[in-house]
């Protein structure tokens, strides 16, 4: 289990490639019995998938869309993949992958999760942001009869809406506990909200008309950076406590420079040494000028965990044991994780001459 969590990949067989829209598919992966404990996941977690193209390794993270498995672990895993312009992995998934092929997969990771419990929950999602939330809703409503969920989703058109049938099925199965609000930015609807983007002003006006905002136990925001930022500002304006808001952003390249950063802006020392603990083994290495700490580890330990390298997925999270670091940006760690001493190795640069990270905590 620890090896899988810390960067080991396992070959999983593709059992189905199901078209969802013209530019998205759902991949179903078979999990052999000996790996089912390693691939046990929480609702909302993601998988890192890997392929090698022209000698270069490509890693991408995709959220698990199916419900969390029972005590025996998952026999299959299903992820949603949307085509990204120029995307090396998404193009491969949509145009080349077929049932019977094998994909290298890392064990589930991520802290954008909702474990089943009583309460009233809500999500604001855009596009493929539905993927992890679908796992949350499906698991929650099936396991906890005292839970309710409101899903507010934004898509361009009906034809571009991922998991349309799966969400409709949830509405039919749980009519009293599942509320669906569908908005379209480029298509008029016969019923529901008017077409257009869900910006901060629109959300601030819309949300109180849909549900008692102040009594929602947890808000889950997922999708493009612009939507997540607007939703977060709207909830702040409506007085929602920060610890009830959870967010996950897709595609690090969408995020403009100058995002949330560490408050420390001190320059790097002339010479610094990193000590890192990974899977029970420790090592110490010199940090090259300007190099993120993840790269220092990878030069010496190829099994270091990472996926996006953009401060978004959180796969490279590590505990800062000693020393001080500066993070370029952080869109993966919650404030309580930062307060507890966790950092993103892919975004961290040394501020002190000695830094120690623990990937095992």
C-alpha positions as CSV (number, residue, x, y, z in Angstrom):
1,X,0.0,0.0,0.0
2,X,2.7,2.5,0.9
3,X,4.7,1.8,-2.3
4,X,1.6,2.4,-4.4
5,X,0.9,5.6,-2.5
6,X,4.4,6.9,-3.1
7,X,4.8,6.8,-6.8
8,X,4.6,3.2,-7.9
9,X,2.5,2.5,-11.0
10,X,0.6,-0.7,-11.7
11,X,-0.6,-2.0,-15.1
12,X,-4.4,-2.1,-15.2
13,X,-6.4,-3.5,-18.1
14,X,-8.9,-1.3,-19.9
15,X,-12.3,-3.1,-20.0
16,X,-14.4,-0.4,-21.6
17,X,-14.1,3.0,-23.3
18,X,-17.5,4.6,-23.2
19,X,-18.2,7.8,-25.2
20,X,-19.9,10.4,-23.0
21,X,-19.9,13.4,-25.4
22,X,-18.1,14.2,-28.7
23,X,-15.0,15.1,-26.7
24,X,-15.1,12.9,-23.6
25,X,-15.0,9.3,-22.6
26,X,-15.2,7.1,-19.5
27,X,-12.5,4.6,-19.1
28,X,-13.2,1.5,-17.0
29,X,-10.1,-0.3,-15.6
30,X,-10.0,-3.8,-14.1
31,X,-8.4,-4.1,-10.7
32,X,-6.9,-7.6,-10.0
33,X,-7.7,-9.1,-6.5
34,X,-4.1,-8.6,-5.3
35,X,-4.3,-4.8,-5.9
36,X,-7.9,-4.1,-4.6
37,X,-6.7,-3.0,-1.2
38,X,-4.1,-0.6,-2.8
39,X,-6.8,0.9,-5.1
40,X,-9.4,1.5,-2.4
41,X,-10.5,5.1,-2.7
42,X,-12.5,7.8,-1.0
43,X,-15.3,9.6,-3.0
44,X,-13.7,12.4,-4.9
45,X,-10.2,11.0,-5.2
46,X,-8.3,10.8,-8.5
47,X,-5.8,8.5,-10.3
48,X,-2.6,9.4,-12.0
49,X,-2.2,7.7,-15.4
50,X,1.1,7.4,-17.2
51,X,2.3,6.7,-20.7
52,X,5.6,7.2,-22.5
53,X,5.6,9.1,-25.8
54,X,8.8,9.5,-27.9
55,X,10.8,8.6,-24.8
56,X,9.2,11.2,-22.6
57,X,7.0,10.3,-19.6
58,X,3.5,11.9,-19.5
59,X,1.4,11.8,-16.4
60,X,-2.1,13.1,-16.1
61,X,-4.7,12.9,-13.2
62,X,-8.3,11.9,-13.8
63,X,-11.0,11.8,-11.1
64,X,-12.8,8.5,-10.3
65,X,-16.4,8.9,-11.1
66,X,-17.8,5.7,-9.7
67,X,-18.9,5.1,-6.1
68,X,-16.4,4.1,-3.4
69,X,-16.2,0.3,-3.1
70,X,-17.2,-1.8,-0.1
71,X,-15.0,-3.8,2.2
72,X,-13.6,-6.0,-0.5
73,X,-12.1,-3.1,-2.5
74,X,-12.9,-2.1,-6.1
75,X,-13.1,-4.7,-8.8
76,X,-13.1,-1.9,-11.4
77,X,-12.4,1.8,-11.5
78,X,-14.0,4.3,-13.8
79,X,-12.5,7.7,-14.7
80,X,-13.8,10.5,-17.0
81,X,-11.4,12.0,-19.6
82,X,-12.2,15.1,-21.6
83,X,-10.2,16.0,-24.7
84,X,-7.8,19.0,-24.1
85,X,-6.5,20.9,-27.1
86,X,-3.0,19.4,-27.8
87,X,-3.4,17.1,-24.8
88,X,-1.0,14.2,-25.3
89,X,-2.8,11.8,-22.9
90,X,-6.4,12.9,-23.5
91,X,-5.9,12.6,-27.3
92,X,-4.5,9.1,-26.8
93,X,-7.4,8.2,-24.5
94,X,-10.1,9.3,-26.9
95,X,-8.6,8.2,-30.2
96,X,-6.4,5.2,-29.5
97,X,-7.2,3.4,-26.2
98,X,-9.5,0.4,-26.6
99,X,-10.8,-2.4,-24.4
100,X,-8.0,-4.9,-23.8
101,X,-5.2,-2.3,-23.7
102,X,-3.2,-1.7,-20.5
103,X,-2.7,1.6,-18.7
104,X,-0.2,2.3,-16.0
105,X,-2.0,3.7,-12.9
106,X,-0.9,5.1,-9.5
107,X,-3.0,4.4,-6.4
108,X,-5.8,6.9,-5.6
109,X,-4.8,10.2,-4.1
110,X,-6.3,13.6,-3.3
111,X,-8.1,15.3,-0.4
112,X,-11.0,16.8,-2.3
113,X,-13.3,14.2,-0.7
114,X,-16.6,13.7,1.0
115,X,-16.9,10.7,3.2
116,X,-20.6,9.7,3.8
117,X,-22.1,11.3,6.8
118,X,-25.5,12.9,7.7
119,X,-26.0,16.4,6.5
120,X,-26.9,18.8,3.7
121,X,-24.2,19.2,1.0
122,X,-23.8,21.1,-2.2
123,X,-21.5,21.4,-5.2
124,X,-20.9,23.9,-7.9
125,X,-19.2,22.3,-10.9
126,X,-18.3,23.2,-14.4
127,X,-17.6,20.8,-17.3
128,X,-15.5,17.8,-16.3
129,X,-15.6,19.1,-12.7
130,X,-18.7,16.8,-12.4
131,X,-16.4,13.7,-12.3
132,X,-15.2,13.6,-8.7
133,X,-18.6,15.1,-7.4
134,X,-20.4,12.2,-9.2
135,X,-18.5,9.8,-7.0
136,X,-19.3,11.8,-3.9
137,X,-23.0,12.1,-4.6
138,X,-23.5,8.4,-5.6
139,X,-21.7,7.1,-2.5
140,X,-23.3,9.6,-0.1
141,X,-26.9,9.0,-1.1
142,X,-26.5,5.2,-1.3
143,X,-24.8,4.9,2.1
144,X,-26.4,7.7,4.2
145,X,-30.2,8.0,4.2
146,X,-30.0,11.2,6.3
147,X,-27.9,13.1,3.7
148,X,-29.1,15.5,1.0
149,X,-27.2,16.9,-1.9
150,X,-27.7,19.9,-4.2
151,X,-25.7,19.8,-7.5
152,X,-25.4,23.1,-9.4
153,X,-23.6,22.4,-12.7
154,X,-22.6,24.6,-15.6
155,X,-22.0,23.3,-19.1
156,X,-21.7,24.9,-22.5
157,X,-24.6,22.9,-24.1
158,X,-26.6,19.8,-23.4
159,X,-24.5,17.8,-25.9
160,X,-21.3,18.7,-24.1
161,X,-22.6,17.6,-20.7
162,X,-20.7,14.7,-19.3
163,X,-22.5,11.9,-17.3
164,X,-25.9,13.2,-18.3
165,X,-27.6,9.8,-17.9
166,X,-25.8,9.1,-14.6
167,X,-27.0,12.3,-13.0
168,X,-30.5,11.9,-14.3
169,X,-30.6,8.4,-12.8
170,X,-29.6,9.9,-9.4
171,X,-32.5,12.4,-9.7
172,X,-34.9,9.5,-10.4
173,X,-33.6,7.3,-7.5
174,X,-33.4,10.0,-4.9
175,X,-36.1,12.6,-5.7
176,X,-36.4,13.8,-2.2
177,X,-32.7,14.0,-1.3
178,X,-31.0,15.1,-4.6
179,X,-31.6,18.5,-6.1
180,X,-30.2,19.2,-9.6
181,X,-29.8,22.7,-11.1
182,X,-28.4,22.6,-14.6
183,X,-27.2,25.8,-16.3
184,X,-26.0,26.2,-19.9
185,X,-23.7,29.0,-21.1
186,X,-24.4,28.6,-24.8
187,X,-27.8,27.2,-25.1
188,X,-31.3,28.2,-24.0
189,X,-33.3,25.8,-21.8
190,X,-37.1,25.4,-21.6
191,X,-36.9,25.3,-17.8
192,X,-34.4,26.2,-15.1
193,X,-32.0,29.2,-14.9
194,X,-31.5,31.4,-17.9
195,X,-28.4,30.7,-20.1
196,X,-25.1,32.4,-19.4
197,X,-22.0,31.9,-17.3
198,X,-22.1,31.4,-13.6
199,X,-20.1,34.4,-12.5
200,X,-19.8,35.8,-9.0
201,X,-22.8,38.1,-9.2
202,X,-25.1,35.5,-10.7
203,X,-24.2,32.9,-8.1
204,X,-24.6,35.4,-5.2
205,X,-28.2,36.1,-6.4
206,X,-29.0,32.5,-7.4
207,X,-27.8,30.4,-4.4
208,X,-30.1,31.8,-1.7
209,X,-33.1,31.0,-4.0
210,X,-32.1,27.4,-4.3
211,X,-31.2,26.3,-0.7
212,X,-30.5,27.7,2.8
213,X,-26.9,28.6,2.1
214,X,-25.9,29.2,5.7
215,X,-27.0,25.7,6.8
216,X,-25.1,23.7,4.2
217,X,-22.6,21.5,5.9
218,X,-20.1,21.4,3.0
219,X,-19.6,23.1,-0.3
220,X,-17.6,21.4,-3.1
221,X,-16.3,23.5,-6.0
222,X,-14.7,21.8,-9.0
223,X,-13.9,22.8,-12.5
224,X,-12.2,25.6,-14.4
225,X,-10.3,28.2,-12.4
226,X,-12.6,31.0,-13.3
227,X,-15.7,29.2,-12.1
228,X,-14.2,28.0,-8.8
229,X,-12.9,31.5,-8.1
230,X,-16.3,33.1,-8.8
231,X,-18.1,30.5,-6.6
232,X,-15.7,30.9,-3.8
233,X,-16.1,34.7,-3.8
234,X,-19.9,34.3,-3.9
235,X,-19.9,32.0,-0.9
236,X,-17.6,34.3,1.0
237,X,-20.0,37.2,0.2
238,X,-22.9,35.1,1.5
239,X,-21.1,34.5,4.8
240,X,-20.2,30.8,4.4
241,X,-17.4,29.8,6.7
242,X,-14.1,29.1,5.0
243,X,-13.8,25.6,6.5
244,X,-17.0,24.5,4.8
245,X,-15.7,25.3,1.3
246,X,-13.6,22.7,-0.5
247,X,-12.2,23.2,-4.0
248,X,-10.4,21.4,-6.8
249,X,-9.2,23.0,-10.0
250,X,-8.6,21.2,-13.2
251,X,-5.7,21.9,-15.6
252,X,-2.8,23.8,-14.0
253,X,-2.1,25.6,-17.3
254,X,-5.4,27.5,-17.0
255,X,-4.3,29.2,-13.8
256,X,-2.7,32.7,-14.3
257,X,0.6,33.5,-12.7
258,X,0.5,35.0,-9.2
259,X,-2.0,32.6,-7.6
260,X,-2.2,31.9,-3.9
261,X,1.4,31.8,-2.5
262,X,3.2,31.2,0.7
263,X,3.4,34.4,2.8
264,X,7.2,34.0,2.9
265,X,8.9,35.7,0.1
266,X,12.5,35.4,1.3
267,X,15.2,34.6,-1.3
268,X,16.8,31.1,-1.5
269,X,20.1,30.7,0.4
270,X,23.3,30.3,-1.7
271,X,23.6,26.7,-0.7
272,X,20.9,24.4,0.7
273,X,20.5,20.7,1.5
274,X,17.3,18.7,1.4
275,X,16.7,15.7,3.5
276,X,13.6,13.7,2.4
277,X,12.0,10.6,3.9
278,X,10.1,8.4,1.4
279,X,8.7,4.9,2.0
280,X,10.8,4.5,5.2
281,X,14.1,5.5,3.6
282,X,15.8,8.9,4.0
283,X,18.4,10.7,1.9
284,X,20.1,14.1,1.8
285,X,21.0,16.0,-1.4
286,X,22.1,19.4,-2.5
287,X,19.4,21.6,-4.0
288,X,20.3,23.1,-7.4
289,X,19.8,26.8,-7.9
290,X,16.1,27.6,-8.6
291,X,15.1,24.0,-8.5
292,X,11.8,23.0,-6.8
293,X,12.3,20.4,-4.0
294,X,10.4,17.8,-5.9
295,X,13.0,17.9,-8.7
296,X,15.8,17.5,-6.1
297,X,14.1,14.3,-4.9
298,X,13.4,13.0,-8.4
299,X,17.1,13.3,-9.4
300,X,17.8,10.8,-6.6
301,X,14.6,8.9,-6.1
302,X,12.6,8.1,-9.2
303,X,9.7,6.9,-7.1
304,X,8.9,10.3,-5.6
305,X,5.1,10.9,-6.0
306,X,3.9,13.5,-8.4
307,X,1.4,14.1,-11.2
308,X,0.7,17.6,-12.4
309,X,3.7,19.5,-11.1
310,X,1.5,22.6,-11.2
311,X,0.4,22.9,-7.6
312,X,-3.1,21.6,-8.4
313,X,-3.4,17.9,-7.8
314,X,-1.6,17.6,-4.4
315,X,0.0,14.2,-5.2
316,X,3.5,15.6,-4.0
317,X,2.2,16.7,-0.6
318,X,4.9,16.4,2.1
319,X,5.3,17.3,5.7
320,X,7.8,20.0,6.5
321,X,9.8,18.6,9.4
322,X,12.5,21.3,9.7
323,X,13.5,24.4,7.8
324,X,11.4,26.9,5.8
325,X,10.2,26.9,2.2
326,X,8.6,29.3,-0.2
327,X,5.8,27.9,-2.4
328,X,5.2,29.5,-5.8
329,X,1.5,28.7,-5.7
330,X,-0.9,26.3,-4.0
331,X,-4.3,25.2,-5.3
332,X,-4.3,21.8,-3.7
333,X,-3.8,22.2,0.1
334,X,-6.5,23.4,2.5
335,X,-5.6,26.1,5.0
336,X,-5.7,23.5,7.9
337,X,-3.1,21.4,6.0
338,X,-0.8,24.4,5.6
339,X,-1.2,25.2,9.3
340,X,-0.4,21.6,10.1
341,X,2.9,21.9,8.2
342,X,2.2,20.4,4.8
343,X,3.7,21.8,1.6
344,X,3.6,20.9,-2.1
345,X,7.1,19.7,-3.0
346,X,6.6,20.6,-6.7
347,X,6.1,24.3,-5.7
348,X,8.5,24.6,-2.8
349,X,11.9,26.3,-2.8
350,X,14.3,26.4,0.2
351,X,14.5,29.5,2.3
352,X,16.8,28.0,4.9
353,X,20.1,26.2,4.3
354,X,18.6,22.9,5.6
355,X,15.1,21.6,4.8
356,X,13.6,18.2,5.7
357,X,10.5,16.8,4.1
358,X,8.6,13.6,5.1
359,X,6.5,12.1,2.3
360,X,5.4,9.3,4.7
361,X,3.2,11.4,7.0
